[in-house]
């Protein structure tokens, strides 16, 4: 699993940078996303489907570094946090 800390959710979706998607796809790993006290797991198979599906890429320019990267959006479906279960 590749751990990623999410800073914000936009319209019920999280944007993941292309470098994490490529790393997960290349190493056949899933993504473990955390946002505040919640977490979500995106399995490798879902990443594989996302790369195969044709779509218009969302390109973003980082204001600080000037780097341009692509974002992949996933619907935020958090698992129940362990604290809620206690």
Phi and psi restraints in degrees (range 20) as a CNS / XPLOR table:
assign (resid 1 and name C) (resid 2 and name N)
       (resid 2 and name CA) (resid 2 and name C) 1.0 -107.0 20.0 2
assign (resid 2 and name N) (resid 2 and name CA)
       (resid 2 and name C) (resid 3 and name N) 1.0 121.0 20.0 2
assign (resid 2 and name C) (resid 3 and name N)
       (resid 3 and name CA) (resid 3 and name C) 1.0 -86.1 20.0 2
assign (resid 3 and name N) (resid 3 and name CA)
       (resid 3 and name C) (resid 4 and name N) 1.0 130.6 20.0 2
assign (resid 3 and name C) (resid 4 and name N)
       (resid 4 and name CA) (resid 4 and name C) 1.0 -134.9 20.0 2
assign (resid 4 and name N) (resid 4 and name CA)
       (resid 4 and name C) (resid 5 and name N) 1.0 130.1 20.0 2
assign (resid 4 and name C) (resid 5 and name N)
       (resid 5 and name CA) (resid 5 and name C) 1.0 -95.1 20.0 2
assign (resid 5 and name N) (resid 5 and name CA)
       (resid 5 and name C) (resid 6 and name N) 1.0 121.3 20.0 2
assign (resid 5 and name C) (resid 6 and name N)
       (resid 6 and name CA) (resid 6 and name C) 1.0 -88.9 20.0 2
assign (resid 6 and name N) (resid 6 and name CA)
       (resid 6 and name C) (resid 7 and name N) 1.0 132.9 20.0 2
assign (resid 6 and name C) (resid 7 and name N)
       (resid 7 and name CA) (resid 7 and name C) 1.0 -93.7 20.0 2
assign (resid 7 and name N) (resid 7 and name CA)
       (resid 7 and name C) (resid 8 and name N) 1.0 -28.6 20.0 2
assign (resid 7 and name C) (resid 8 and name N)
       (resid 8 and name CA) (resid 8 and name C) 1.0 -153.7 20.0 2
assign (resid 8 and name N) (resid 8 and name CA)
       (resid 8 and name C) (resid 9 and name N) 1.0 157.4 20.0 2
assign (resid 8 and name C) (resid 9 and name N)
       (resid 9 and name CA) (resid 9 and name C) 1.0 -118.8 20.0 2
assign (resid 9 and name N) (resid 9 and name CA)
       (resid 9 and name C) (resid 10 and name N) 1.0 132.4 20.0 2
assign (resid 9 and name C) (resid 10 and name N)
       (resid 10 and name CA) (resid 10 and name C) 1.0 -119.9 20.0 2
assign (resid 10 and name N) (resid 10 and name CA)
       (resid 10 and name C) (resid 11 and name N) 1.0 119.4 20.0 2
assign (resid 10 and name C) (resid 11 and name N)
       (resid 11 and name CA) (resid 11 and name C) 1.0 50.0 20.0 2
assign (resid 11 and name N) (resid 11 and name CA)
       (resid 11 and name C) (resid 12 and name N) 1.0 41.1 20.0 2
assign (resid 11 and name C) (resid 12 and name N)
       (resid 12 and name CA) (resid 12 and name C) 1.0 76.6 20.0 2
assign (resid 12 and name N) (resid 12 and name CA)
       (resid 12 and name C) (resid 13 and name N) 1.0 13.1 20.0 2
assign (resid 12 and name C) (resid 13 and name N)
       (resid 13 and name CA) (resid 13 and name C) 1.0 -128.7 20.0 2
assign (resid 13 and name N) (resid 13 and name CA)
       (resid 13 and name C) (resid 14 and name N) 1.0 155.4 20.0 2
assign (resid 13 and name C) (resid 14 and name N)
       (resid 14 and name CA) (resid 14 and name C) 1.0 -114.9 20.0 2
assign (resid 14 and name N) (resid 14 and name CA)
       (resid 14 and name C) (resid 15 and name N) 1.0 138.9 20.0 2
assign (resid 14 and name C) (resid 15 and name N)
       (resid 15 and name CA) (resid 15 and name C) 1.0 -98.0 20.0 2
assign (resid 15 and name N) (resid 15 and name CA)
       (resid 15 and name C) (resid 16 and name N) 1.0 125.0 20.0 2
assign (resid 15 and name C) (resid 16 and name N)
       (resid 16 and name CA) (resid 16 and name C) 1.0 -111.4 20.0 2
assign (resid 16 and name N) (resid 16 and name CA)
       (resid 16 and name C) (resid 17 and name N) 1.0 130.6 20.0 2
assign (resid 16 and name C) (resid 17 and name N)
       (resid 17 and name CA) (resid 17 and name C) 1.0 -66.5 20.0 2
assign (resid 17 and name N) (resid 17 and name CA)
       (resid 17 and name C) (resid 18 and name N) 1.0 149.7 20.0 2
assign (resid 17 and name C) (resid 18 and name N)
       (resid 18 and name CA) (resid 18 and name C) 1.0 -59.4 20.0 2
assign (resid 18 and name N) (resid 18 and name CA)
       (resid 18 and name C) (resid 19 and name N) 1.0 -32.2 20.0 2
assign (resid 18 and name C) (resid 19 and name N)
       (resid 19 and name CA) (resid 19 and name C) 1.0 -63.2 20.0 2
assign (resid 19 and name N) (resid 19 and name CA)
       (resid 19 and name C) (resid 20 and name N) 1.0 -33.5 20.0 2
assign (resid 19 and name C) (resid 20 and name N)
       (resid 20 and name CA) (resid 20 and name C) 1.0 -74.1 20.0 2
assign (resid 20 and name N) (resid 20 and name CA)
       (resid 20 and name C) (resid 21 and name N) 1.0 -37.6 20.0 2
assign (resid 20 and name C) (resid 21 and name N)
       (resid 21 and name CA) (resid 21 and name C) 1.0 -65.8 20.0 2
assign (resid 21 and name N) (resid 21 and name CA)
       (resid 21 and name C) (resid 22 and name N) 1.0 -45.5 20.0 2
assign (resid 21 and name C) (resid 22 and name N)
       (resid 22 and name CA) (resid 22 and name C) 1.0 -64.0 20.0 2
assign (resid 22 and name N) (resid 22 and name CA)
       (resid 22 and name C) (resid 23 and name N) 1.0 -42.4 20.0 2
assign (resid 22 and name C) (resid 23 and name N)
       (resid 23 and name CA) (resid 23 and name C) 1.0 -62.4 20.0 2
assign (resid 23 and name N) (resid 23 and name CA)
       (resid 23 and name C) (resid 24 and name N) 1.0 -45.4 20.0 2
assign (resid 23 and name C) (resid 24 and name N)
       (resid 24 and name CA) (resid 24 and name C) 1.0 -64.0 20.0 2
assign (resid 24 and name N) (resid 24 and name CA)
       (resid 24 and name C) (resid 25 and name N) 1.0 -41.8 20.0 2
assign (resid 24 and name C) (resid 25 and name N)
       (resid 25 and name CA) (resid 25 and name C) 1.0 -66.6 20.0 2
assign (resid 25 and name N) (resid 25 and name CA)
       (resid 25 and name C) (resid 26 and name N) 1.0 -44.8 20.0 2
assign (resid 25 and name C) (resid 26 and name N)
       (resid 26 and name CA) (resid 26 and name C) 1.0 -63.3 20.0 2
assign (resid 26 and name N) (resid 26 and name CA)
       (resid 26 and name C) (resid 27 and name N) 1.0 -41.2 20.0 2
assign (resid 26 and name C) (resid 27 and name N)
       (resid 27 and name CA) (resid 27 and name C) 1.0 -94.8 20.0 2
assign (resid 27 and name N) (resid 27 and name CA)
       (resid 27 and name C) (resid 28 and name N) 1.0 4.7 20.0 2
assign (resid 27 and name C) (resid 28 and name N)
       (resid 28 and name CA) (resid 28 and name C) 1.0 52.8 20.0 2
assign (resid 28 and name N) (resid 28 and name CA)
       (resid 28 and name C) (resid 29 and name N) 1.0 50.9 20.0 2
assign (resid 28 and name C) (resid 29 and name N)
       (resid 29 and name CA) (resid 29 and name C) 1.0 -119.4 20.0 2
assign (resid 29 and name N) (resid 29 and name CA)
       (resid 29 and name C) (resid 30 and name N) 1.0 159.7 20.0 2
assign (resid 29 and name C) (resid 30 and name N)
       (resid 30 and name CA) (resid 30 and name C) 1.0 -92.6 20.0 2
assign (resid 30 and name N) (resid 30 and name CA)
       (resid 30 and name C) (resid 31 and name N) 1.0 176.9 20.0 2
assign (resid 30 and name C) (resid 31 and name N)
       (resid 31 and name CA) (resid 31 and name C) 1.0 -113.3 20.0 2
assign (resid 31 and name N) (resid 31 and name CA)
       (resid 31 and name C) (resid 32 and name N) 1.0 138.0 20.0 2
assign (resid 31 and name C) (resid 32 and name N)
       (resid 32 and name CA) (resid 32 and name C) 1.0 -114.1 20.0 2
assign (resid 32 and name N) (resid 32 and name CA)
       (resid 32 and name C) (resid 33 and name N) 1.0 105.9 20.0 2
assign (resid 32 and name C) (resid 33 and name N)
       (resid 33 and name CA) (resid 33 and name C) 1.0 -100.7 20.0 2
assign (resid 33 and name N) (resid 33 and name CA)
       (resid 33 and name C) (resid 34 and name N) 1.0 136.4 20.0 2
assign (resid 33 and name C) (resid 34 and name N)
       (resid 34 and name CA) (resid 34 and name C) 1.0 -123.4 20.0 2
assign (resid 34 and name N) (resid 34 and name CA)
       (resid 34 and name C) (resid 35 and name N) 1.0 138.8 20.0 2
assign (resid 34 and name C) (resid 35 and name N)
       (resid 35 and name CA) (resid 35 and name C) 1.0 -142.3 20.0 2
assign (resid 35 and name N) (resid 35 and name CA)
       (resid 35 and name C) (resid 36 and name N) 1.0 113.4 20.0 2
assign (resid 35 and name C) (resid 36 and name N)
       (resid 36 and name CA) (resid 36 and name C) 1.0 54.8 20.0 2
assign (resid 36 and name N) (resid 36 and name CA)
       (resid 36 and name C) (resid 37 and name N) 1.0 -119.4 20.0 2
assign (resid 36 and name C) (resid 37 and name N)
       (resid 37 and name CA) (resid 37 and name C) 1.0 -97.6 20.0 2
assign (resid 37 and name N) (resid 37 and name CA)
       (resid 37 and name C) (resid 38 and name N) 1.0 2.7 20.0 2
assign (resid 37 and name C) (resid 38 and name N)
       (resid 38 and name CA) (resid 38 and name C) 1.0 -105.0 20.0 2
assign (resid 38 and name N) (resid 38 and name CA)
       (resid 38 and name C) (resid 39 and name N) 1.0 159.8 20.0 2
assign (resid 38 and name C) (resid 39 and name N)
       (resid 39 and name CA) (resid 39 and name C) 1.0 -140.6 20.0 2
assign (resid 39 and name N) (resid 39 and name CA)
       (resid 39 and name C) (resid 40 and name N) 1.0 161.3 20.0 2
assign (resid 39 and name C) (resid 40 and name N)
       (resid 40 and name CA) (resid 40 and name C) 1.0 -146.6 20.0 2
assign (resid 40 and name N) (resid 40 and name CA)
       (resid 40 and name C) (resid 41 and name N) 1.0 141.4 20.0 2
assign (resid 40 and name C) (resid 41 and name N)
       (resid 41 and name CA) (resid 41 and name C) 1.0 -112.6 20.0 2
assign (resid 41 and name N) (resid 41 and name CA)
       (resid 41 and name C) (resid 42 and name N) 1.0 128.7 20.0 2
assign (resid 41 and name C) (resid 42 and name N)
       (resid 42 and name CA) (resid 42 and name C) 1.0 -110.8 20.0 2
assign (resid 42 and name N) (resid 42 and name CA)
       (resid 42 and name C) (resid 43 and name N) 1.0 112.4 20.0 2
assign (resid 42 and name C) (resid 43 and name N)
       (resid 43 and name CA) (resid 43 and name C) 1.0 -70.5 20.0 2
assign (resid 43 and name N) (resid 43 and name CA)
       (resid 43 and name C) (resid 44 and name N) 1.0 158.8 20.0 2
assign (resid 43 and name C) (resid 44 and name N)
       (resid 44 and name CA) (resid 44 and name C) 1.0 -54.5 20.0 2
assign (resid 44 and name N) (resid 44 and name CA)
       (resid 44 and name C) (resid 45 and name N) 1.0 -39.7 20.0 2
assign (resid 44 and name C) (resid 45 and name N)
       (resid 45 and name CA) (resid 45 and name C) 1.0 -60.6 20.0 2
assign (resid 45 and name N) (resid 45 and name CA)
       (resid 45 and name C) (resid 46 and name N) 1.0 -36.1 20.0 2
assign (resid 45 and name C) (resid 46 and name N)
       (resid 46 and name CA) (resid 46 and name C) 1.0 -71.6 20.0 2
assign (resid 46 and name N) (resid 46 and name CA)
       (resid 46 and name C) (resid 47 and name N) 1.0 -35.3 20.0 2
assign (resid 46 and name C) (resid 47 and name N)
       (resid 47 and name CA) (resid 47 and name C) 1.0 -66.2 20.0 2
assign (resid 47 and name N) (resid 47 and name CA)
       (resid 47 and name C) (resid 48 and name N) 1.0 -41.8 20.0 2
assign (resid 47 and name C) (resid 48 and name N)
       (resid 48 and name CA) (resid 48 and name C) 1.0 -59.7 20.0 2
assign (resid 48 and name N) (resid 48 and name CA)
       (resid 48 and name C) (resid 49 and name N) 1.0 -44.9 20.0 2
assign (resid 48 and name C) (resid 49 and name N)
       (resid 49 and name CA) (resid 49 and name C) 1.0 -64.2 20.0 2
assign (resid 49 and name N) (resid 49 and name CA)
       (resid 49 and name C) (resid 50 and name N) 1.0 -38.2 20.0 2
assign (resid 49 and name C) (resid 50 and name N)
       (resid 50 and name CA) (resid 50 and name C) 1.0 -64.3 20.0 2
assign (resid 50 and name N) (resid 50 and name CA)
       (resid 50 and name C) (resid 51 and name N) 1.0 -36.1 20.0 2
assign (resid 50 and name C) (resid 51 and name N)
       (resid 51 and name CA) (resid 51 and name C) 1.0 -75.1 20.0 2
assign (resid 51 and name N) (resid 51 and name CA)
       (resid 51 and name C) (resid 52 and name N) 1.0 -29.3 20.0 2
assign (resid 51 and name C) (resid 52 and name N)
       (resid 52 and name CA) (resid 52 and name C) 1.0 -77.8 20.0 2
assign (resid 52 and name N) (resid 52 and name CA)
       (resid 52 and name C) (resid 53 and name N) 1.0 -34.3 20.0 2
assign (resid 52 and name C) (resid 53 and name N)
       (resid 53 and name CA) (resid 53 and name C) 1.0 -67.3 20.0 2
assign (resid 53 and name N) (resid 53 and name CA)
       (resid 53 and name C) (resid 54 and name N) 1.0 123.2 20.0 2
assign (resid 53 and name C) (resid 54 and name N)
       (resid 54 and name CA) (resid 54 and name C) 1.0 -69.2 20.0 2
assign (resid 54 and name N) (resid 54 and name CA)
       (resid 54 and name C) (resid 55 and name N) 1.0 138.2 20.0 2
assign (resid 54 and name C) (resid 55 and name N)
       (resid 55 and name CA) (resid 55 and name C) 1.0 -160.4 20.0 2
assign (resid 55 and name N) (resid 55 and name CA)
       (resid 55 and name C) (resid 56 and name N) 1.0 166.9 20.0 2
assign (resid 55 and name C) (resid 56 and name N)
       (resid 56 and name CA) (resid 56 and name C) 1.0 -83.6 20.0 2
assign (resid 56 and name N) (resid 56 and name CA)
       (resid 56 and name C) (resid 57 and name N) 1.0 123.0 20.0 2
assign (resid 56 and name C) (resid 57 and name N)
       (resid 57 and name CA) (resid 57 and name C) 1.0 -70.3 20.0 2
assign (resid 57 and name N) (resid 57 and name CA)
       (resid 57 and name C) (resid 58 and name N) 1.0 143.9 20.0 2
assign (resid 57 and name C) (resid 58 and name N)
       (resid 58 and name CA) (resid 58 and name C) 1.0 -100.0 20.0 2
assign (resid 58 and name N) (resid 58 and name CA)
       (resid 58 and name C) (resid 59 and name N) 1.0 109.2 20.0 2
assign (resid 58 and name C) (resid 59 and name N)
       (resid 59 and name CA) (resid 59 and name C) 1.0 -100.4 20.0 2
assign (resid 59 and name N) (resid 59 and name CA)
       (resid 59 and name C) (resid 60 and name N) 1.0 136.4 20.0 2
assign (resid 59 and name C) (resid 60 and name N)
       (resid 60 and name CA) (resid 60 and name C) 1.0 -129.6 20.0 2
assign (resid 60 and name N) (resid 60 and name CA)
       (resid 60 and name C) (resid 61 and name N) 1.0 138.8 20.0 2
assign (resid 60 and name C) (resid 61 and name N)
       (resid 61 and name CA) (resid 61 and name C) 1.0 -104.4 20.0 2
assign (resid 61 and name N) (resid 61 and name CA)
       (resid 61 and name C) (resid 62 and name N) 1.0 127.7 20.0 2
assign (resid 61 and name C) (resid 62 and name N)
       (resid 62 and name CA) (resid 62 and name C) 1.0 -76.0 20.0 2
assign (resid 62 and name N) (resid 62 and name CA)
       (resid 62 and name C) (resid 63 and name N) 1.0 121.8 20.0 2
assign (resid 62 and name C) (resid 63 and name N)
       (resid 63 and name CA) (resid 63 and name C) 1.0 -66.3 20.0 2
assign (resid 63 and name N) (resid 63 and name CA)
       (resid 63 and name C) (resid 64 and name N) 1.0 -27.3 20.0 2
assign (resid 63 and name C) (resid 64 and name N)
       (resid 64 and name CA) (resid 64 and name C) 1.0 -84.3 20.0 2
assign (resid 64 and name N) (resid 64 and name CA)
       (resid 64 and name C) (resid 65 and name N) 1.0 -49.2 20.0 2
assign (resid 64 and name C) (resid 65 and name N)
       (resid 65 and name CA) (resid 65 and name C) 1.0 -94.5 20.0 2
assign (resid 65 and name N) (resid 65 and name CA)
       (resid 65 and name C) (resid 66 and name N) 1.0 -20.4 20.0 2
assign (resid 65 and name C) (resid 66 and name N)
       (resid 66 and name CA) (resid 66 and name C) 1.0 83.2 20.0 2
assign (resid 66 and name N) (resid 66 and name CA)
       (resid 66 and name C) (resid 67 and name N) 1.0 0.6 20.0 2
assign (resid 66 and name C) (resid 67 and name N)
       (resid 67 and name CA) (resid 67 and name C) 1.0 -69.5 20.0 2
assign (resid 67 and name N) (resid 67 and name CA)
       (resid 67 and name C) (resid 68 and name N) 1.0 144.9 20.0 2
assign (resid 67 and name C) (resid 68 and name N)
       (resid 68 and name CA) (resid 68 and name C) 1.0 -109.9 20.0 2
assign (resid 68 and name N) (resid 68 and name CA)
       (resid 68 and name C) (resid 69 and name N) 1.0 129.9 20.0 2
assign (resid 68 and name C) (resid 69 and name N)
       (resid 69 and name CA) (resid 69 and name C) 1.0 -139.4 20.0 2
assign (resid 69 and name N) (resid 69 and name CA)
       (resid 69 and name C) (resid 70 and name N) 1.0 164.0 20.0 2
assign (resid 69 and name C) (resid 70 and name N)
       (resid 70 and name CA) (resid 70 and name C) 1.0 -99.5 20.0 2
assign (resid 70 and name N) (resid 70 and name CA)
       (resid 70 and name C) (resid 71 and name N) 1.0 143.2 20.0 2
assign (resid 70 and name C) (resid 71 and name N)
       (resid 71 and name CA) (resid 71 and name C) 1.0 -109.5 20.0 2
assign (resid 71 and name N) (resid 71 and name CA)
       (resid 71 and name C) (resid 72 and name N) 1.0 140.5 20.0 2
assign (resid 71 and name C) (resid 72 and name N)
       (resid 72 and name CA) (resid 72 and name C) 1.0 -114.4 20.0 2
assign (resid 72 and name N) (resid 72 and name CA)
       (resid 72 and name C) (resid 73 and name N) 1.0 127.3 20.0 2
assign (resid 72 and name C) (resid 73 and name N)
       (resid 73 and name CA) (resid 73 and name C) 1.0 -101.7 20.0 2
assign (resid 73 and name N) (resid 73 and name CA)
       (resid 73 and name C) (resid 74 and name N) 1.0 136.0 20.0 2
assign (resid 73 and name C) (resid 74 and name N)
       (resid 74 and name CA) (resid 74 and name C) 1.0 -127.1 20.0 2
assign (resid 74 and name N) (resid 74 and name CA)
       (resid 74 and name C) (resid 75 and name N) 1.0 141.2 20.0 2
assign (resid 74 and name C) (resid 75 and name N)
       (resid 75 and name CA) (resid 75 and name C) 1.0 -66.5 20.0 2
assign (resid 75 and name N) (resid 75 and name CA)
       (resid 75 and name C) (resid 76 and name N) 1.0 132.2 20.0 2
assign (resid 75 and name C) (resid 76 and name N)
       (resid 76 and name CA) (resid 76 and name C) 1.0 -77.8 20.0 2
assign (resid 76 and name N) (resid 76 and name CA)
       (resid 76 and name C) (resid 77 and name N) 1.0 109.7 20.0 2
assign (resid 76 and name C) (resid 77 and name N)
       (resid 77 and name CA) (resid 77 and name C) 1.0 -126.4 20.0 2
assign (resid 77 and name N) (resid 77 and name CA)
       (resid 77 and name C) (resid 78 and name N) 1.0 81.5 20.0 2
assign (resid 77 and name C) (resid 78 and name N)
       (resid 78 and name CA) (resid 78 and name C) 1.0 -71.4 20.0 2
assign (resid 78 and name N) (resid 78 and name CA)
       (resid 78 and name C) (resid 79 and name N) 1.0 148.6 20.0 2
assign (resid 78 and name C) (resid 79 and name N)
       (resid 79 and name CA) (resid 79 and name C) 1.0 -79.1 20.0 2
assign (resid 79 and name N) (resid 79 and name CA)
       (resid 79 and name C) (resid 80 and name N) 1.0 155.9 20.0 2
assign (resid 79 and name C) (resid 80 and name N)
       (resid 80 and name CA) (resid 80 and name C) 1.0 -65.5 20.0 2
assign (resid 80 and name N) (resid 80 and name CA)
       (resid 80 and name C) (resid 81 and name N) 1.0 132.1 20.0 2
assign (resid 80 and name C) (resid 81 and name N)
       (resid 81 and name CA) (resid 81 and name C) 1.0 -71.7 20.0 2
assign (resid 81 and name N) (resid 81 and name CA)
       (resid 81 and name C) (resid 82 and name N) 1.0 153.7 20.0 2
assign (resid 81 and name C) (resid 82 and name N)
       (resid 82 and name CA) (resid 82 and name C) 1.0 -62.9 20.0 2
assign (resid 82 and name N) (resid 82 and name CA)
       (resid 82 and name C) (resid 83 and name N) 1.0 -30.1 20.0 2
assign (resid 82 and name C) (resid 83 and name N)
       (resid 83 and name CA) (resid 83 and name C) 1.0 -65.1 20.0 2
assign (resid 83 and name N) (resid 83 and name CA)
       (resid 83 and name C) (resid 84 and name N) 1.0 -34.2 20.0 2
assign (resid 83 and name C) (resid 84 and name N)
       (resid 84 and name CA) (resid 84 and name C) 1.0 -69.7 20.0 2
assign (resid 84 and name N) (resid 84 and name CA)
       (resid 84 and name C) (resid 85 and name N) 1.0 -26.7 20.0 2
assign (resid 84 and name C) (resid 85 and name N)
       (resid 85 and name CA) (resid 85 and name C) 1.0 -78.2 20.0 2
assign (resid 85 and name N) (resid 85 and name CA)
       (resid 85 and name C) (resid 86 and name N) 1.0 -21.4 20.0 2
